[in-house]
């Protein structure tokens, strides 16, 4: 690989302002703003609208589905499925 054609890959802080959450990682993203991190170093900071802390799909804070109720509803509607289950291909 030719090193002069690769983008600059450096430490960057991504900050989710909605959740008050920030994490340090390596990226090619750049920013004019900086932040002092917990280790005392100063890093570029990129503000994001959604992260794993603020989006319920990633955090697992979405409402849980009542699967037992759905199974019971299916069995009431279509039966338990035990009748008529002969061996297939016999």
N, C-alpha and C positions, 0 to 999 in steps of 0.2 A: 504494500500500500504506500502511496505517496503521501507523506506527512503534510506537505504544504497545501494539499487539496482538502484536507479534513477540517471541519469546523472546530472552533475552540470549545473544548469540553471542560467545564470548570464548575466548582461548587456554587450553588445558587439556593437561596431561601425562597420557597413558595409560601405565600401567606394568604389564608382565607379570612378575610375581614369579617364576614358574616358570622363565622363560628369562633373567631379569635384563636385560630389554630395556625401554626407555621411549622414547616419541616425543612430540613437541610438535605439536599441531594445534589447530584451532579447533572448538569444539563448544558445544552448549547444556547439556551435562552439568555438574553442580555437585558439589562435595565440600567437606567441612570441613577435610580434610587438605591440606597444601601441601608443595611441594618447591622447592628452589632449583635452577634449571636452569643449563646451561653458560654462558648469557649473563649470569648474575648476578641475573636476575629471579626472583621467587617466583611460582609458578603453582599452581592447584589440581591435585591429582593424583587420578586414578581408577584403582584397581587392577582389572585384568581377569584372568580365568582362562586365556583362550586368546587368542593374537595370531598374527600371521603368523610370528613367530619360534619359537613353541612348537608349532604345529600342522603336521604333516608334509604335509598337503594343500597348504598355502600356501607352504611353504618349498621344496618340490621334493625333500625328503629321503626321500620314500616310495620303496619299492623299485620298480625299473623292471621293466616287463613285457618278457619275451623275445619280441618280435613275430616274429622270424625263426623261432623254434621253433614258434610257433603257426601260421604260414603253412605250414611244412613238414608239420606234423601235419594240417592241413586238406587239403593236397594228397595226402598219403598216404591219407587217409580217403576223399576224394571225387574224386581225380584232379586233373590239372593244369587241367582246364576248357577245354582247347583243342579237344577233340573235340566235335562237335555244336554248334558256335557259328556257325550259318549266319546270314545277314542276317535281321534281324527285319523283318517287314512286307513282305517281297518277294513 
